[in-house]
Amino acid sequence: MIKFSNFCGIFATVFVTTTIILLASCSQDDDYYESDMYTLAEMGTRLGAGDEWGYDIQDNECGIWCLVHLKGGYDAEGQIRGVIKRNHIDISNGIRQSDMVRIGDSIGLEFHSYISDLHMIIDPTTNDTSIVDKHDSTVQKLVELGGESGTLGRVILNLTNHYVVGLHVNKKKKSVLYVDDKGQVERSFDVVTGIIW
């Protein structure tokens, strides 16, 4: 009986030691380890700029980059391109704000609407089309969403033919912090010509 209990004790010790070694050796740095979990440092590189989620930005695709950035995940670009293809959305000259809202809603971003400061007005007499700039509408929406100095949620900004993701607003400095494929930048409210939220 004494020999049997010693064997059980040795077996239990070997089992516990092996389990501890196996658990301690598991990490995300192991070869061929694939996971959607990242450390904060790794997330920083993914949220910063450049080839985010394996997506190489092409000409006129800054709007798609913004949608990929907000959606996140390595399948985000595929989902977005699928919506574009199924709905026959023309992106050859960039993407319109209304289409970005439509795509965003299709992939679960749930945008509310968009505002553009540039409005086309047709003269009733001459039928000429002119563009009117109503800049205050986007600034008012930015301040409404971000407050005096706060974080912006799912917000895409149009900066005269370039889309970026809004991060933070500072009413006192009259500036907005945003990110695009090149990194984070803080600029004056004056550069914003449209907003999707």
BELURGI-V111139 format. One record per pair of residues at least 24 apart in sequence whose ideal C-beta (glycine too) atoms are under 10 Angstrom apart, sorted by the first residue. I is the first residue (numbers start at 1). J is the second residue. If there is no record, write none. Layout:
BEGIN
I & J
I & J
END
This chain:
BEGIN
34 & 74
36 & 72
36 & 73
36 & 74
43 & 72
46 & 72
47 & 72
47 & 165
47 & 167
47 & 179
47 & 184
48 & 179
48 & 181
48 & 182
48 & 183
48 & 184
49 & 179
49 & 180
49 & 181
49 & 182
49 & 183
49 & 184
50 & 181
50 & 182
50 & 183
51 & 181
52 & 76
52 & 77
52 & 179
52 & 181
53 & 77
55 & 80
55 & 181
56 & 181
57 & 180
57 & 181
57 & 182
58 & 91
59 & 92
59 & 93
59 & 94
60 & 91
60 & 92
60 & 93
60 & 94
60 & 95
60 & 161
60 & 162
61 & 91
61 & 94
61 & 95
61 & 163
61 & 181
62 & 94
62 & 95
62 & 156
62 & 158
62 & 159
62 & 161
62 & 162
62 & 163
62 & 164
62 & 165
62 & 180
62 & 181
63 & 91
63 & 94
63 & 95
63 & 96
63 & 97
63 & 99
63 & 100
63 & 103
63 & 156
63 & 158
63 & 162
63 & 163
63 & 164
63 & 196
64 & 91
64 & 94
64 & 95
64 & 100
64 & 103
64 & 163
65 & 163
65 & 164
65 & 165
65 & 179
65 & 180
65 & 181
66 & 95
66 & 100
66 & 104
66 & 109
66 & 154
66 & 155
66 & 156
66 & 157
66 & 158
66 & 162
66 & 163
66 & 164
66 & 165
66 & 166
66 & 178
66 & 179
66 & 180
66 & 181
66 & 196
67 & 95
67 & 100
67 & 103
67 & 104
67 & 106
67 & 107
67 & 109
67 & 111
67 & 156
67 & 163
67 & 165
67 & 196
68 & 107
68 & 181
69 & 156
69 & 164
69 & 165
69 & 179
69 & 180
69 & 181
70 & 104
70 & 107
70 & 108
70 & 109
70 & 111
70 & 153
70 & 154
70 & 155
70 & 156
70 & 165
70 & 196
71 & 103
71 & 104
71 & 107
71 & 108
71 & 109
71 & 154
75 & 107
76 & 107
79 & 103
79 & 106
79 & 107
79 & 108
80 & 104
80 & 106
80 & 107
82 & 106
82 & 107
83 & 107
93 & 161
94 & 158
94 & 161
94 & 162
94 & 163
95 & 163
96 & 158
97 & 156
97 & 158
97 & 163
97 & 194
97 & 195
97 & 196
98 & 196
100 & 156
100 & 158
100 & 163
100 & 194
100 & 196
101 & 156
101 & 196
101 & 197
104 & 154
104 & 156
104 & 196
109 & 154
109 & 156
109 & 196
110 & 154
111 & 154
111 & 155
111 & 156
111 & 196
111 & 197
112 & 145
112 & 154
112 & 196
112 & 197
113 & 141
113 & 195
113 & 196
113 & 197
114 & 138
114 & 141
114 & 156
114 & 158
114 & 194
114 & 195
114 & 196
114 & 197
115 & 139
115 & 140
115 & 141
115 & 142
115 & 158
115 & 192
115 & 193
115 & 194
115 & 195
115 & 196
115 & 197
116 & 158
116 & 193
116 & 194
116 & 195
116 & 196
117 & 158
117 & 160
117 & 192
117 & 193
117 & 194
117 & 195
118 & 158
118 & 160
118 & 193
118 & 194
133 & 193
135 & 189
135 & 190
135 & 192
135 & 193
136 & 189
137 & 194
137 & 195
138 & 176
138 & 189
138 & 192
138 & 193
138 & 194
138 & 195
139 & 169
139 & 171
139 & 174
139 & 176
139 & 189
139 & 190
139 & 192
139 & 195
140 & 195
141 & 192
141 & 194
141 & 195
141 & 196
141 & 197
142 & 166
142 & 169
142 & 171
142 & 174
142 & 175
142 & 176
142 & 189
142 & 192
142 & 195
142 & 197
143 & 169
143 & 170
143 & 171
143 & 174
143 & 176
143 & 189
144 & 169
144 & 197
145 & 169
145 & 195
145 & 197
146 & 170
146 & 171
146 & 176
146 & 177
147 & 171
148 & 172
149 & 173
151 & 177
152 & 176
152 & 177
152 & 178
152 & 195
152 & 197
153 & 197
154 & 196
154 & 197
155 & 195
155 & 196
155 & 197
156 & 194
156 & 195
156 & 196
156 & 197
157 & 187
157 & 191
157 & 192
157 & 193
157 & 194
157 & 195
157 & 196
157 & 197
158 & 191
158 & 192
158 & 193
158 & 194
158 & 195
158 & 196
159 & 185
159 & 187
159 & 190
159 & 191
159 & 192
159 & 193
159 & 194
160 & 191
160 & 192
160 & 193
160 & 194
161 & 193
162 & 191
162 & 193
163 & 194
163 & 196
164 & 191
164 & 192
165 & 196
166 & 192
166 & 195
166 & 196
166 & 197
END
